[in-house]
Amino acid sequence: MDRPNLAVAVVGLLAVVAATLPAPSWQFFDLFLPAGPSHRSSGGGFGKWVLMNHEEYVEKKSLYAMKAAGDIGGKTIDASLSAAEEAKVTWVVDPKGTPGDTTFTTIAAALEKVPEGNTKRVILDLKPGAEFREKLLLNITKPYITFKSDPANPAVIAWNDMAATRGKDGKPVGTVGSTTVAVESDYFMAYGVVFKNDAPLAKPGAEGGQAVALRLFGTKAAIYNCTIDGGQDTLYDHKGLHYIKDSLIMGSVDFIFGFGRSLYEGCTIVSVTKEVSVLTAQQRTKTIEGAIESGFSFKNCSIKGQGQIYLGRAWGDSSRVVYSYTDMSKEVVPIGWDGWNIAKPESSGIYYGEFKCTGPGSDAKKRVGWALDLTADQAKPFIGTHYIYGDSWILPPPDGKSAASTSTASKSTASAIPRNSTAPATATESNSTAPATPSNSTAPVTASNSTAPATASSSNPPATKSYSGPPATPSASSTPAKASR
């Protein structure tokens, strides 16, 4: 059931009070932060966590460079991906077309035609401007699938399930089951497509209001010039290596969330609620050592919208999110971050950092005390495609051209785009700088492209999230009502 309106009002009031508080004192947190321009001392577990992030970058960069030079014969693109690209085929999907061997009227029909154990790049050329009312699951046995349309007149894939929607068994489908397009296969690519969950925008705290537009569970997925449009839980960055380039992402609460290791470059991120918004809920509940592989990095992005915007909150005690060279509008609250249910975020392993961000919402000196104003060395692991080992798998968009000339125009108008708009963002070619190891996703799974809820293979995600009311005091946790996923 919906939270009372009074609770919503209290949340907004607390966030306003928190935003007016003076910059947090560093005295208590000195025990945990490394020496440097932004931090006072060197001891403690948090200093170790910061150091480990840099060491992991140095070690992995050398390791993958060596593999590229030797183990795969000096080629930067892994062998299986190269073979798939050389054998690529293009199929047309047009709702008003005539079905044939390589022409289809639905995306589901085209996906059904892709053989299990697929070894070639299959480009589904979606009719520009067409709307596909479909709920899709790209099965793990069908890698190398591309959804391609026209960024100036994109195809739209839309569905309207929410977590509270009843499935065929009469039970709520949950967060995972609400997804419009679920990608469990590896090497997925999308270009110039709108992924939309157009369920009604849930009120903050509404029971079962989660509505996922896109879920990425496979690894080595690249998204260019796309729009990912929804409300609560828009993009489930579930698991794997992901590259999201020059795309528009719209939502309200926790609308980029999950356990992925992902780089968002040149993206426009828009809050669509007039109340309190949270951009990220990055999930890591392992030990510091065990969690090093996961985290979200945002580079050269733009944050805007309405209401009060938090950069993220911790879905787990080792949650990691970094923003670099990102323009932040005035709606970003000064304290920036929320520890969610983590009692001692300053010592849990949480890693929230910013580097050379701009805009009225970017003042790192006002952030909550356990957030990092990164040095150049600390930021280095996160600000290139080396963060996701990109040289072995990131390829240019399927049209083979750069759209850099139109990227600026898209970003400048993103704030005016209403929720559930079909207007796309635009993309440029990737600029990868570090290799990665090949993926090994060979376990067979039965393909499914029906309207049944999409479920994750080899994972155990929560079914839904429930809210338990706003925090009691205006502190670093003064974000929307707490949620347990």
N, C-alpha and C positions, 0 to 999 in steps of 0.2 A: 504494500500500500504506500501511497505518497506520504512523504513527511509533511507535517503541518507547515503552513506558510510562515508561521512564527519562527520555526527552526531555520528556514531559508533566510529570513531577515536577520536572525542572530548571526548566521555564518557571514553574511555580508558585513555586518557591523564589526565583528571580530577581525575580519580581514582588513577593514579600514583602519581600525585601531592599530593592528600590527604594522600596517604600512607606514604609520606615522611615528612608530617608535624609533629612537636613535639607533645608530649602527651598533651591532652586538659587541660586547666586550670580548677581547681576545684573551683575557687573563686566564680564564679557566681552561681554554682550549689549547694553550701553549704546550701542554703536556703531550699533545697528540700530533702536532703539525711540524713538518720539516723546516729547517732553516731556509731562508730565502727572502726575497723582497716582500712576500705576502704573509710569511709565517715566522714566528719568533724563536722556536726552539727545535731540537732535533730528536728528542727521545720519544718513546711511546709507540703503540701499535699502529696508529694512523700514519705516522711517518714511514713505517715499514711498508704499509699498503701503497703509499705514493711511490716509494722507491721501487717496489715490485712491478708496478705498471711500466716504469721506464725500462727496467731490466728485461722484462718480457719482450718489449718492443725491440731492443737491441739484439737479443738472442734469436728471436723469430725472424727478424729481417735477415740476419746472416744465414740462418738455416735454410730459408726458402730461396735465397739467392743462390746458395750452393746447389740446391736441388734443381733449380732451373738450368744451371750451367752443366750439370752432370747427369742427374738421374733421368731426365727426360730429353736428353740429347741437345740441350741448348735452346729448346723451344720454350717460349714463355707460356703459351696456351697449352693446357693439359691435353694429352693424346685423345682421350675419349671425346672431349668437346670439339677438338679440331676435326675429328672424323665425322661427328654429327653435323658440323657446319658445312663440310664439303658435300654432304649428301642431302642438304636441305631441300624441302619442298614447300610450296605455298598452296594453301587451300582457301577458297573464298567462302565467307559466311554472310549470307544476305537473306533477311527474312522474306523478301519478295522474289528471291531467285528460284531457279529450277534445280531441284536436287540432282546430283550426279556423283561420279566417283571422287571429284575434287571440289564439288560445290555443295553447300549445305544451307539449310534455312534456320538451324539453331546451332549454338555453340556446343550444346550437349551432344548432338548428333555427330559433329566433327570429332569431339573428344572420344566418342565411342569407337570411331573408325581408327584411332591411333592404336597400334598394337601394344600389348603388354611387352615390357622389355624393349621399348622403342630405342633405337640407336641413331635416329636422324633428326635434325632440326625440322620441326613442323610449324610453319608460320600460318596462323589463322588470320587471314586478312578480313577484318570485320568491317562491314559496310559503314562508311562514314555517316554519322548522324542517326544511325539506327539505334533503337532501344531494344535490348534483349532482356525480357522479363524471365530471368533464369537464375536458379540457385545451383552452383557448380562446385564439384570436387575434382581437382586434378590429382589423380592417384599416384602413389609413389612409384608404380611400375611404368609411368609414362613421362619420363624426363624430356628435356629439350623442346618444350612447347613455348611458342610465342603468340601473344595476343597483340595484333597490330591494327591501328586505325589511323585517322588523320587528326593531329593535334589541333588543327584549326576547326575541325568539325567532327569531334570524336564520337565513336560508338559508346553507348552507355549500357553497362550490365547492372541491373538493379533487382533487388528483392527487398522485402520489408519485414523479415522476422525479427523478433526481440527475444531476449532470454526467457521472458514469460510466455512466449508463444507455445501453445500446446502441440506436441508432436502426434504421430499416429497412435502412440501408446497412451495418449491422454496426459502425459507429463510434460512439464516445461522443457524446452529444448536446451536451455542454458546458454551461456555466453558463446561457447564453441559452436553450438547448433544454430545460433542466430546468423552465422556468416553467409554473406552473399556469394563470395568466391573464395574457396579454400584451396590453397596450393600446397600439396604435400610432396610433390615431385621436385627433383633438383633441376638446376639450369633453366628455370622459368624466366621469361622476359616479357615485358609489356611496354608498349609504346603508343602514346596518344589515345588512351582508353580511360573512361570514367568508371570507377568501381563505386557503387552506391548502395547504401542501405537507407531507404527512404521511409523507414518506420517513423512515426511521429516522434519529435524530439522529447525525450523524457525529462520530467522535472528533476532537479537535483534531489537525490534520495529516493526516487521512485523505485519500488520493488520490481525487479525484472526488466529494467529499462535498457540494459546493454544491447547494442545493435551493431554487430561487426560488419563492415563492408568488405574487408580483405584480410585474410589470414595467411601468413607466410610461415610454413612449417618446413618446407624443403630448403636445402642450402644452395648458395650461389645463384640467387635470384637478383635480376636487375630490372628496375622500374624507371622508365624515362617518360617525361612529358605527360604524366597521368594525373588524374584527380581521384583522390580517395575521400569519399564524402559520407559523413554520418554524424552521429551525436556522441553518446557515451560509448567508449571502446571502439572507435572507428577502425583503427589499424591494429590488428593482433600480430605484432612482430614476434612470432611465437618462438622460433628456433632456427639457427643456421646463420650463414653469412649472407647479408643482403645489402644491395646498393640501390638507394632511392635518389634519383637525380632530377632536379628541376621539376618537381611535382608539387601539386597543391593538396594539402591535407587539412581537412576541416572536421571539427568535433567539439565536444564539451568536456566531459570528465574522463581522465585517463585515456585520451583518445589515441595515443601511441603507447602500446604496452606489450610486455612479453619478455622472453629470455634471449632474444636474438643478439648477435654481434653485428651491428649494422651501421652503415655510414649514410647519413642524409646530407646531400650536397646541393646547394642552390635551391632548396625547397622553401615554399611559402606555407606557413603553419598558421591557421586562422581559428580562433575561438569563436563559436557561433552562439554562445549563451551570454545573456546580459548579467548573469549571476557570477559565481566563482567557477573558474575553469582550471583544470590541471592538464598540462600538455603530455606528460609522460608518467608511466608507472612501470619502471624497469625492474624485472623480477630476477633477484638472485638471493638465495637463502643458504648458500653453501658457505664453507669457510672461506677466508680471504684467499688462501691458496687455490681452492677448488673453483672459485668464481671468476678467475682471471680471464676466462675465454669469452665472457659475455659483457654486453654494454652497448649503449647508443651514443654515437658521435654525430653532432650537427655542425656542419661547416658552411659558411657563406649563406646562411638561411635568413629568413625574415619571419618575425613573430608579430602578429597583429590580431585585431578583432575587437571584441567588446567585453564588458564585465571586468573582473579582476583575474589576472592570469598568473598561475604558478608554473614554474619551469618543470617541476616534477615532484613526485613523492615516492618514497621508498617502498617498493613491493618486495621486501626481503632485506636482510641485514647487510648485504654486500652490493646493493643496487649501484649502478654506475651510469652516469650521463654527463656528457661534456658538450658545451656549446663554444664554438670558436668563430670569430669574424662574423658574428650573427647580429643583425639589427633587431632591437627589441623595442616595441612601442611602449608608450606610457602606461598601458594596461598591465604590464608585468609588475607585480608587487615588489617592493624593495627587498623584503627578506628572501624572495625567490623560490625557496625550497621548503618541503615539508617532510618530516621524518616518519609520518604516518603512524604505524603501530610499533615503531622501533623506540624502545625506552631510552637508549643511549646511542644515538646516531653518531656522535663524535668518536666513539670507540668501537663501532660494530663492523667497520669495513666499508661503509657507504663512501662512494667517490663521486662527488658532484662538483664539477669545475667549469670555469669560464675563462676564455682567453681572447683578449682584444675584441670584445663585443662592443657594439655601438648602439646609439639611440637612447631615448629618455628612460627606458626601463633597464638599462645595462649597468648601473652603478654597483660594481662588485663590493665596494666598501660598506654597503648597507645590507649585504647578504647575511643570512643566518650564520652563526659562528663556525659551523663545521663544513661550510662550503669553501671551495678553493678558488682563489684568484691565481690562475696558473702562470708559471714562468714558461719561457719558450721551450726549455728542455722537458718540462712536465707535459706540455701540450703536444709535443712532437709525435708521440705514438698515435694520436687521435686525428691528425689533420691531413691525412692522405689516404688513398686507397690501399696503402700498405696495412692500414688498420684491419682491413678485411681480406688481406692477402690477395689483392685484386688482379695482379698481372697474369695469373694463370686462368682467369675465367671471365673477367669483365670485358665485354665486347661493345662496340658502338651500337647505337640504335639500329633497328633493322632496315631503315631507309638509307643507311650509310652516310648520312649528312649530319652536320652540326646545325643546331637551331639557336646558336648563341645570339643571333641578331634579334630574335623575338622574345628571349628570356626576360629582359628588363621590362618590357611592356606588360607581360603577364603578371610579374610581381607587383608592379605599380597599381594594378587594378584589382588585386586579389582581395583587398579589404572591402571592396564594394560588392563582391560576389556573394549572393545570398546562399544560405544553406540549401543543399541538394541541387546546386547549379551544375550544369554540364560543362561550364567553361573550364578548359584545361590549363595546366601550367605548361611551360615549354622546357626543352632540355638541350644540353650540349653533350658532345662526346665525352666519354670517360677519359680520365688521365691517370691510368694506373701506374703504380710505382713499385710493387713488390709481388712476387709470385706466391702461389699457394699450392697445397697438395691436392691431387685429384680426389673427387668424391667417389664413394663406393656405396651406392644405393641400389642394391640388386635384389633385396628381399621382395618376393612377389606379394602383391596385395590385390585383391579384386577391385577392378575399376568401378567407379560409381560416378554418374553424372546426372543423378536424379534430383528431385526437389526434397528429398529427405535431408535432415540435418547433417552437415558435414562433421565428421569426427576425426580426431587426430590419431594417426597410427603411431605406435611406439612412444606414446606420451600419456600423461595422466593429468590433464588440465582440470581446473575446477569447473563445475557446471555453471555457476553464476556467481554474482557478488551481492551482498546485502549491506545496507547502510545502517549505522548504529547511532547516528546523531552527531552534532557538531562538537568540537573540543570545548572544554569548559573555560579556558583562559586564552587571552590574546597573546600567544607565544609563537614560536617558530612552527607550530603545528596548526595554525589558524587557517586551515584550508577547508574545503567542503567536508561534509560529514564523512566520518571514517568508513572505509569499506573493507570487507574481508572477502578475498577472491576464492 
